[in-house]
């Protein structure tokens, strides 16, 4: 399968603030693609540009192998902010209005309510809905007209844990049905749980992009010490598979290839005549990795 969206060197400034700086990445067809970054990193600006709501200063993007943007928009359902539904109307009536505005999707209403698990409450007034239900109705509205791609900005924002779990489950179900989903999020946990691919933005710069399991793989570290730490540092730095050696609190912290485990380090040091006084495997959490990426 090819890419459904290609973004090439997109830049955007608001006065002196550079919201996006030459951002490029591809979104594979069939993926759940997370655009991850702290608030103010440029995620919403980027979504606005690819949906033709904002103009970029530089760069370009292409949907579906380069079809016209207005043609592409008809194949995309989006949810960028809290939608304006009428509080005193039912879900069905609200979707009827949404379909009229879009000029397509009138025949999809029962089907999309089924997809978001609201058929039982289709005749209830919008104001009787929980926040999670309101968000699911907004997703139902994005599904009108049978789009191929769904674009969501922070889809679980403001929801309670039950609402969050419902939306995450819904995103996974929609993806299993064949929708490509692009979603902005500042929550590492969310991207890790629901996304297949990720692009990480910080202050308008793209830090990394690719499959989630590659980009967010957490590196284990090995902590060692011996009576002569400077000799140990010299010896261990030459060991194949050791990428980095850092001194920390009188110990050495090793970043190593995945095939290097503590027993190998111990054997290597013994063979070089050094007895380790301390040897510990330190699991590095994804949180730590994300904080390292997004802080300087």
C-alpha positions as CSV (number, residue, x, y, z in Angstrom):
1,X,0.0,0.0,0.0
2,X,1.2,3.5,-0.8
3,X,1.0,6.8,1.0
4,X,-2.3,8.6,1.4
5,X,-0.7,11.9,2.2
6,X,2.8,13.4,1.5
7,X,3.9,16.5,3.3
8,X,6.9,18.3,1.8
9,X,8.9,21.1,3.6
10,X,5.8,22.9,5.0
11,X,6.6,26.1,6.8
12,X,4.2,28.6,8.5
13,X,4.9,31.7,10.5
14,X,2.5,33.9,12.5
15,X,4.5,37.2,12.6
16,X,7.7,36.4,14.4
17,X,6.6,33.0,15.6
18,X,7.6,30.1,13.4
19,X,4.8,27.6,13.9
20,X,6.2,25.0,11.4
21,X,9.7,24.8,10.1
22,X,10.2,22.7,6.9
23,X,8.1,19.7,8.0
24,X,8.1,16.7,5.8
25,X,6.7,13.2,6.3
26,X,4.4,10.6,4.6
27,X,1.2,9.0,6.0
28,X,0.8,5.4,4.8
29,X,-2.6,4.2,3.7
30,X,-4.4,2.2,6.3
31,X,-2.4,3.7,9.2
32,X,-3.5,5.4,12.4
33,X,-1.0,8.3,12.2
34,X,-0.4,10.3,15.4
35,X,1.0,13.8,15.2
36,X,2.5,14.1,18.7
37,X,3.8,17.0,20.5
38,X,3.3,19.4,23.5
39,X,0.8,22.3,23.2
40,X,2.2,24.9,20.9
41,X,4.3,22.5,18.8
42,X,2.4,23.2,15.5
43,X,0.1,20.2,15.4
44,X,-3.2,22.1,14.9
45,X,-1.5,24.5,12.4
46,X,-0.4,21.5,10.3
47,X,-3.9,19.9,10.4
48,X,-5.3,23.3,9.3
49,X,-2.9,23.4,6.3
50,X,-3.6,19.8,5.1
51,X,-7.3,20.5,5.3
52,X,-7.0,23.7,3.2
53,X,-8.2,25.9,6.1
54,X,-4.8,27.7,6.4
55,X,-2.2,28.5,3.7
56,X,1.4,27.5,4.3
57,X,4.2,30.0,3.6
58,X,6.3,27.4,1.9
59,X,6.2,23.8,0.9
60,X,3.4,21.6,-0.4
61,X,1.3,18.5,0.3
62,X,-0.5,16.0,-1.8
63,X,-3.4,13.7,-1.0
64,X,-4.2,10.4,-2.8
65,X,-1.2,10.6,-5.2
66,X,-1.8,14.3,-6.1
67,X,-5.5,14.7,-6.9
68,X,-7.0,18.2,-6.7
69,X,-7.3,19.5,-3.2
70,X,-11.1,20.2,-3.5
71,X,-11.6,16.6,-4.8
72,X,-9.4,15.3,-1.9
73,X,-11.5,17.2,0.7
74,X,-14.6,15.2,-0.4
75,X,-12.8,12.0,0.7
76,X,-11.8,13.3,4.1
77,X,-13.9,13.6,7.3
78,X,-12.5,15.9,9.9
79,X,-13.1,16.9,13.5
80,X,-11.0,20.0,14.4
81,X,-12.9,21.6,17.3
82,X,-16.1,21.0,19.3
83,X,-18.8,21.0,16.6
84,X,-21.8,23.2,16.8
85,X,-24.7,20.9,17.3
86,X,-28.1,22.2,18.3
87,X,-28.7,21.3,22.0
88,X,-32.5,20.9,21.7
89,X,-32.4,18.6,18.7
90,X,-31.8,14.9,18.4
91,X,-28.7,13.2,17.1
92,X,-30.6,12.3,13.9
93,X,-31.8,15.8,13.3
94,X,-28.3,17.3,14.0
95,X,-26.7,14.9,11.5
96,X,-29.4,15.8,8.9
97,X,-28.3,19.4,9.2
98,X,-24.6,18.4,9.0
99,X,-25.4,16.3,5.8
100,X,-27.2,19.3,4.3
101,X,-24.3,21.6,4.9
102,X,-21.8,19.1,3.5
103,X,-24.3,18.4,0.6
104,X,-23.7,14.6,0.9
105,X,-24.2,11.8,3.4
106,X,-28.0,12.0,4.1
107,X,-28.4,8.3,3.4
108,X,-25.6,7.5,5.8
109,X,-27.1,8.8,9.1
110,X,-28.3,5.5,10.6
111,X,-25.2,3.7,9.5
112,X,-22.8,6.2,11.1
113,X,-24.8,6.3,14.3
114,X,-24.4,2.5,14.4
115,X,-20.6,2.8,13.8
116,X,-20.2,5.2,16.8
117,X,-22.6,3.1,19.0
118,X,-25.3,5.8,19.3
119,X,-28.3,4.1,17.5
120,X,-30.0,3.5,20.8
121,X,-29.9,7.2,21.6
122,X,-30.5,8.5,18.1
123,X,-33.8,10.3,19.1
124,X,-32.4,11.8,22.4
125,X,-31.7,15.5,22.5
126,X,-28.1,16.4,22.2
127,X,-28.1,18.2,25.6
128,X,-28.8,14.9,27.3
129,X,-25.6,13.4,26.0
130,X,-22.4,12.8,28.1
131,X,-19.2,14.5,26.8
132,X,-18.1,11.2,25.4
133,X,-21.3,10.7,23.5
134,X,-21.1,14.3,22.1
135,X,-17.6,13.5,20.8
136,X,-18.9,10.2,19.3
137,X,-21.7,12.2,17.5
138,X,-19.0,14.6,16.2
139,X,-17.1,11.6,14.8
140,X,-20.4,10.3,13.3
141,X,-20.7,13.7,11.5
142,X,-17.1,13.3,10.2
143,X,-18.1,9.9,8.8
144,X,-21.0,11.3,6.6
145,X,-20.4,10.9,2.9
146,X,-18.1,7.8,3.3
147,X,-14.7,9.4,3.5
148,X,-11.5,7.4,3.1
149,X,-9.5,9.4,5.7
150,X,-10.5,10.9,9.1
151,X,-8.5,13.8,10.6
152,X,-9.0,14.4,14.3
153,X,-7.5,17.2,16.5
154,X,-7.0,15.9,20.1
155,X,-10.1,13.6,19.9
156,X,-10.1,12.7,23.7
157,X,-9.5,16.2,25.0
158,X,-11.6,17.0,28.1
159,X,-13.1,13.5,28.4
160,X,-13.3,11.4,31.5
161,X,-11.5,8.0,31.5
162,X,-14.7,6.2,30.3
163,X,-15.1,8.6,27.4
164,X,-11.4,8.4,26.5
165,X,-11.6,4.6,26.4
166,X,-14.7,4.7,24.2
167,X,-13.0,7.1,21.7
168,X,-9.8,5.1,21.6
169,X,-11.8,1.9,21.0
170,X,-13.8,3.6,18.3
171,X,-10.6,4.8,16.5
172,X,-9.3,1.3,16.5
173,X,-12.6,-0.1,15.1
174,X,-12.7,2.5,12.4
175,X,-9.1,1.7,11.4
176,X,-9.9,-2.0,11.3
177,X,-12.8,-1.2,8.9
178,X,-10.2,0.4,6.5
179,X,-10.2,4.1,7.4
180,X,-6.8,5.9,7.5
181,X,-6.8,8.1,10.6
182,X,-4.6,11.1,11.2
183,X,-4.8,12.5,14.8
184,X,-3.0,15.2,16.7
185,X,-2.3,14.5,20.4
186,X,-0.2,15.7,23.2
187,X,-0.6,12.4,25.0
188,X,2.2,9.9,24.6
189,X,0.0,7.2,26.2
190,X,-2.7,7.8,23.5
191,X,-0.3,7.6,20.6
192,X,1.3,4.5,22.0
193,X,-2.1,2.7,22.5
194,X,-3.9,3.6,19.3
195,X,-1.4,4.7,16.6
196,X,0.6,2.6,14.2
197,X,2.8,5.5,13.0
198,X,3.8,8.8,14.6
199,X,5.5,12.2,13.8
200,X,6.9,14.0,16.8
201,X,6.8,17.9,16.6
202,X,8.5,20.3,18.9
203,X,8.1,24.1,18.4
204,X,7.4,23.6,14.7
205,X,10.3,21.2,14.1
206,X,9.8,17.6,13.1
207,X,12.0,15.5,15.5
208,X,11.2,12.0,14.3
209,X,8.6,10.1,12.2
210,X,7.9,6.5,11.4
211,X,6.3,3.4,12.8
212,X,5.4,3.8,16.5
213,X,7.4,0.7,17.6
214,X,10.5,2.1,15.9
215,X,10.2,5.8,16.9
216,X,9.1,5.1,20.4
217,X,11.2,2.0,21.1
218,X,12.6,2.6,24.6
219,X,16.3,1.8,25.0
220,X,17.4,-0.2,28.0
221,X,20.5,1.0,29.7
222,X,23.1,-0.9,31.7
223,X,24.7,0.6,34.8
224,X,28.2,-0.6,35.8
225,X,31.0,0.3,38.2
226,X,34.4,-1.0,39.3
227,X,37.2,0.1,41.6
228,X,39.0,1.9,38.7
229,X,36.2,3.7,36.9
230,X,38.4,5.5,34.3
231,X,40.0,2.3,33.3
232,X,36.6,0.6,33.1
233,X,35.3,3.5,30.9
234,X,38.3,3.1,28.5
235,X,37.7,-0.7,28.3
236,X,33.9,-0.7,28.0
237,X,34.0,2.1,25.3
238,X,35.8,-0.3,23.0
239,X,33.2,-3.1,23.4
240,X,31.3,-3.7,20.1
241,X,27.6,-2.8,20.4
242,X,28.1,-0.1,23.1
243,X,26.9,3.2,21.6
244,X,27.4,5.6,24.5
245,X,29.1,5.6,27.9
246,X,28.2,8.3,30.4
247,X,29.5,8.9,34.0
248,X,26.7,9.3,36.5
249,X,27.0,9.3,40.3
250,X,30.3,7.4,40.2
251,X,28.9,4.7,37.9
252,X,28.9,4.3,34.1
253,X,25.7,4.3,32.2
254,X,25.8,2.3,28.9
255,X,23.5,2.7,26.0
256,X,23.8,-0.5,23.9
257,X,22.4,-2.5,21.0
258,X,19.4,-4.6,21.9
259,X,21.6,-7.8,21.8
260,X,23.9,-6.6,24.5
261,X,22.7,-7.8,27.9
262,X,24.3,-7.5,31.4
263,X,25.9,-11.0,31.3
264,X,27.8,-10.2,28.1
265,X,29.1,-6.9,29.6
266,X,30.2,-8.9,32.7
267,X,32.0,-11.5,30.6
268,X,33.7,-8.8,28.5
269,X,35.0,-7.0,31.5
270,X,36.2,-10.2,33.2
271,X,38.1,-11.2,30.0
272,X,39.8,-7.8,30.2
273,X,40.8,-8.4,33.8
274,X,38.2,-6.1,35.4
275,X,35.8,-7.2,38.1
276,X,32.6,-5.3,38.2
277,X,31.5,-4.1,41.7
278,X,28.0,-3.1,40.3
279,X,25.9,-4.3,37.4
280,X,22.3,-3.2,36.9
281,X,19.8,-3.3,33.9
282,X,17.8,0.0,33.9
283,X,14.6,0.0,31.9
284,X,14.0,3.3,30.2
285,X,10.4,4.3,30.1
286,X,8.7,5.8,27.0
287,X,7.9,8.8,29.2
288,X,11.6,9.4,29.7
289,X,12.3,9.0,26.0
290,X,9.5,11.5,25.1
291,X,10.6,14.0,27.7
292,X,14.2,13.8,26.3
293,X,12.9,14.3,22.8
294,X,10.7,17.2,23.6
295,X,12.9,19.0,26.2
296,X,16.3,20.2,25.0
